[in-house]
């Protein structure tokens, strides 16, 4: 955590001092200022807020020092390894084999991602508070964006590293709602219930003060705040949460300006961020053009579909544009390479800008979360079936025999299987969804999950060593 905090203290100054004020994430910070009284006008505030979005996209230089958005790792590849939908074709990894321990390679990357985002948001909120030249409505809206992004970071940490399923548990996250300094660097974990309260407080502020549409869909809006709240609540799963999820998602579906893409493939292969289904997306760097995401999927082959995922796509029309059988030129054999984001020729692989876009929130999630909440709470089966059928229809499925016949836990399982396929390698929803099943069912789908404790990742060893107040998760 200390290393991550040093990086973000430096970064906040970098982002704020960056030239320009666009939220297109195409400006690389160039100076080395640190936190201070550095927002004085709208341009400075906009540039600083852009820095928080920079962390949201997991931006940074790739292995060749090209500015890149690395959402692909922390929000696509790693969670899909955990869900069993992805695998590492050259011998497995700690994540997809569920053998992770505190020293595992991926954990500090995920941990730093969450806290870098939280601390960037805290730095922005600290420095915009005394500014009087923005106008009350502009200042409030920008603070709402920052609080939405802080809620996203805290929710990310809670759902990966804490006992999210038990509001009475002491194993929450280190709740940081102030910019980190040497005086508040080492803190203990907060109770899970308190973590949820803090996240929801930020989201309620964001819902009340964000616009219906931002300047473009790389900025947060009222509806993404509602959808994040629904995402958080369906994982908390208290008795009142299902009803609230249904209310939130129905509001989004009925009243938001977003609409399902008629053909789901078009989002990823032709329309990108211009699709009316995309509620919040990640804009890649274009000058110089990044190729990081293409490389992770199709050059280095870091993430490929697992055998069970391939089996799940058999007979599904998405099979043809989700993966293809790739023969390694290096003698590693054949494996199902992911082309969900790649619209090009699979016989002559070449990066395009389209395969660099990422998607944090899509309207489809609202349909599936509402269907799941209705089914899991024993609500109107016909409505849940209709919501699921609508999503599958947009994905090209025409046979709804299984959907029309399902009810109870069988229908809930169908919905979650659809969430896993629809959001494979996208925003972590495949991992979050499968964990909401009864543990015995989870084990049938992911046999390497031999203990419920493995649903929660261990705190990285680096944090344990530097912060004596942090207790490790059980079984680690």
C-alpha positions, -999 to 999 in steps of 0.1 A, spaced: 0 0 0 28 24 8 43 20 -27 9 25 -43 3 56 -22 36 72 -31 28 66 -68 -6 82 -65 6 112 -45 30 118 -73 4 110 -99 -22 135 -87 2 163 -92 11 149 -127 -25 147 -138 -34 181 -125 -4 197 -142 -11 180 -175 -17 202 -205 -53 204 -215 -86 196 -198 -102 168 -219 -116 136 -203 -106 117 -234 -76 102 -216 -52 111 -244 -29 135 -226 0 121 -206 10 140 -175 44 157 -179 55 172 -145 62 160 -110 42 182 -87 26 168 -55 -6 174 -37 -12 211 -28 -36 240 -34 -35 234 -72 -71 240 -84 -80 276 -90 -103 277 -120 -124 255 -143 -95 245 -166 -75 233 -136 -105 215 -121 -113 198 -153 -77 187 -158 -75 174 -123 -108 155 -127 -94 140 -159 -66 127 -137 -91 107 -116 -105 92 -148 -70 84 -158 -68 61 -127 -102 47 -134 -90 35 -168 -58 21 -152 -37 43 -175 0 42 -177 29 33 -200 29 -2 -216 61 -23 -218 73 -1 -247 65 31 -227 35 39 -249 7 56 -230 -21 30 -226 -53 22 -207 -48 -11 -189 -84 -18 -179 -79 -51 -197 -59 -66 -168 -76 -54 -137 -112 -54 -149 -112 -79 -178 -85 -106 -176 -80 -111 -139 -117 -114 -129 -124 -137 -159 -95 -159 -148 -112 -161 -113 -146 -169 -128 -132 -198 -148 -141 -182 -181 -105 -173 -190 -73 -193 -186 -36 -187 -191 -26 -211 -219 10 -216 -209 4 -235 -177 -23 -217 -157 -20 -190 -131 -27 -184 -94 -60 -168 -103 -75 -194 -126 -63 -223 -105 -74 -205 -73 -41 -211 -56 -35 -175 -48 -16 -165 -17 -6 -132 -3 26 -130 -25 8 -138 -58 18 -115 -86 -16 -101 -96 -28 -90 -61 -8 -59 -56 -18 -47 -91 -54 -51 -82 -50 -36 -48 -31 -6 -61 -56 -1 -88 -84 4 -63 -65 26 -39 -49 47 -66 -84 55 -78 -98 62 -44 -69 84 -35 -70 103 -67 -106 110 -61 -98 121 -25 -71 144 -37 -95 160 -62 -122 165 -35 -97 180 -11 -84 205 -35 -117 216 -51 -134 222 -18 -120 257 -12 -124 268 -48 -150 296 -53 -146 305 -89 -164 275 -105 -201 282 -97 -220 261 -73 -236 238 -99 -204 231 -118 -185 224 -86 -212 201 -72 -214 182 -105 -176 177 -106 -176 166 -69 -203 141 -78 -181 126 -106 -152 123 -81 -175 106 -55 -188 82 -81 -153 73 -90 -143 69 -53 -173 47 -49 -162 26 -78 -127 22 -63 -140 13 -29 -166 -11 -43 -138 -28 -64 -117 -33 -33 -147 -45 -12 -159 -71 -37 -124 -85 -43 -106 -83 -10 -132 -82 18 -160 -105 31 -185 -86 10 -212 -113 17 -214 -106 55 -223 -71 67 -214 -80 102 -178 -91 93 -148 -71 106 -130 -81 74 -138 -50 53 -114 -28 35 -92 0 46 -117 28 42 -100 59 29 -121 90 25 -93 115 30 -62 121 8 -33 100 21 -6 117 40 21 104 64 -2 109 93 -30 86 80 -10 61 59 -15 30 81 -51 23 90 -69 -8 101 -97 -24 81 -132 -11 86 -162 -34 92 -180 -45 60 -212 -28 69 -194 5 74 -178 1 40 -211 -5 23 -225 26 40 -196 48 28 -199 35 -8 -237 40 -9 -234 75 6 -211 85 -23 -234 69 -48 -265 87 -35 -247 120 -37 -237 111 -73 -272 102 -83 -286 134 -69 -260 157 -86 -248 140 -119 -264 149 -152 -285 125 -172 -258 125 -199 -222 137 -195 -204 156 -223 -197 121 -237 -200 85 -224 -164 84 -210 -178 105 -181 -201 94 -153 -238 102 -153 -268 97 -130 -276 63 -145 -241 48 -141 -243 58 -105 -277 40 -102 -263 9 -120 -232 8 -97 -255 10 -67 -275 -20 -81 -242 -38 -87 -231 -32 -51 -265 -41 -36 -270 -74 -55 -237 -86 -41 -246 -75 -5 -278 -95 -8 -297 -84 23 -334 -89 23 -341 -54 12 -314 -53 -14 -333 -72 -41 -362 -48 -40 -339 -19 -44 -320 -35 -72 -353 -40 -90 -363 -4 -85 -330 10 -96 -326 -11 -127 -362 -6 -138 -357 32 -135 -326 29 -157 -344 7 -183 -375 29 -183 -361 64 -180 -325 66 -190 -315 78 -225 -297 46 -232 -310 17 -253 -300 -19 -261 -279 -23 -292 -301 -43 -317 -271 -66 -324 -247 -70 -294 -217 -77 -316 -219 -42 -331 -209 -26 -298 -175 -43 -299 -168 -46 -336 -182 -15 -353 -197 11 -330 -176 12 -298 -183 42 -276 -208 55 -301 -233 27 -293 -264 40 -274 -260 10 -251 -227 21 -237 -233 40 -204 -196 45 -195 -167 35 -216 -129 37 -216 -114 58 -243 -79 45 -255 -50 67 -263 -48 75 -300 -16 95 -303 4 74 -304 -21 47 -308 -20 21 -281 -20 -16 -288 -18 -29 -252 -52 -46 -252 -47 -62 -286 -13 -75 -274 -27 -90 -242 -54 -109 -261 -38 -117 -295 -1 -111 -294 10 -124 -260 -21 -145 -256 -23 -137 -219 -60 -145 -217 -78 -172 -237 -111 -189 -232 -112 -219 -208 -125 -253 -219 -156 -248 -198 -163 -214 -214 -159 -228 -249 -184 -255 -240 -208 -229 -227 -207 -210 -261 -214 -241 -282 -246 -234 -302 -245 -198 -291 -244 -173 -321 -218 -153 -301 -193 -182 -305 -182 -169 -339 -172 -135 -327 -161 -142 -291 -132 -165 -299 -114 -185 -327 -90 -214 -327 -55 -200 -329 -24 -220 -337 6 -207 -318 35 -199 -341 58 -208 -312 48 -244 -308 23 -241 -280 -5 -258 -299 -41 -246 -305 -61 -225 -281 -93 -204 -282 -81 -168 -286 -104 -140 -276 -117 -118 -304 -146 -102 -286 -130 -68 -291 -112 -76 -324 -131 -69 -357 -102 -77 -380 -90 -107 -401 -81 -136 -379 -59 -150 -406 -38 -118 -407 -39 -104 -371 -32 -67 -369 -42 -42 -342 -70 -17 -347 -83 11 -326 -116 -7 -321 -101 -35 -301 -86 -10 -276 -120 3 -263 -133 -10 -230 -167 -9 -214 -173 -2 -177 -212 -1 -178 -236 -12 -204 -274 -12 -203 -275 -50 -206 -263 -52 -170 -295 -34 -158 -317 -60 -176 -298 -90 -162 -295 -76 -126 -333 -69 -126 -340 -104 -139 -317 -119 -113 -331 -99 -84 -367 -108 -94 -358 -145 -97 -337 -147 -66 -363 -130 -45 -392 -152 -57 -408 -124 -78 -427 -124 -110 -412 -152 -131 -427 -140 -164 -410 -106 -160 -376 -122 -152 -379 -145 -182 -388 -116 -205 -358 -96 -193 -335 -125 -199 -351 -133 -232 -347 -97 -244 -309 -97 -237 -304 -131 -254 -325 -120 -284 -302 -90 -289 -273 -114 -288 -288 -134 -317 -304 -163 -297 -337 -174 -311 -345 -206 -291 -360 -196 -257 -372 -230 -248 -350 -233 -217 -358 -198 -206 -396 -203 -209 -394 -235 -189 -372 -223 -161 -383 -210 -127 -368 -207 -92 -331 -216 -88 -330 -230 -124 -340 -196 -138 -315 -178 -115 -288 -201 -128 -297 -194 -164 -295 -156 -157 -261 -159 -141 -248 -181 -169 -259 -153 -193 -242 -127 -172 -210 -147 -173 -211 -151 -211 -223 -115 -218 -197 -99 -197 -168 -123 -202 -136 -103 -202 -154 -70 -198 -161 -55 -164 -157 -83 -137 -194 -91 -137 -188 -128 -146 -168 -133 -114 -192 -113 -92 -222 -131 -107 -210 -167 -103 -202 -160 -66 -239 -152 -60 -249 -188 -65 -250 -213 -36 -215 -225 -29 -222 -261 -39 -233 -249 -73 -202 -226 -76 -180 -257 -69 -197 -276 -97 -189 -248 -121 -154 -240 -107 -140 -272 -91 -108 -255 -80 -128 -233 -56 -124 -258 -27 -132 -233 1 -156 -204 5 -127 -184 18 -113 -184 -18 -142 -162 -29 -122 -134 -12 -86 -126 -23 -58 -123 2 -45 -89 12 -12 -85 -7 19 -94 12 34 -60 6 5 -44 25 7 -69 54 44 -62 58 41 -24 58 9 -19 76 9 -36 110 -28 -27 116 -41 -48 88 -53 -83 95 -51 -109 67 -83 -126 54 -91 -160 69 -73 -191 55 -44 -171 42 
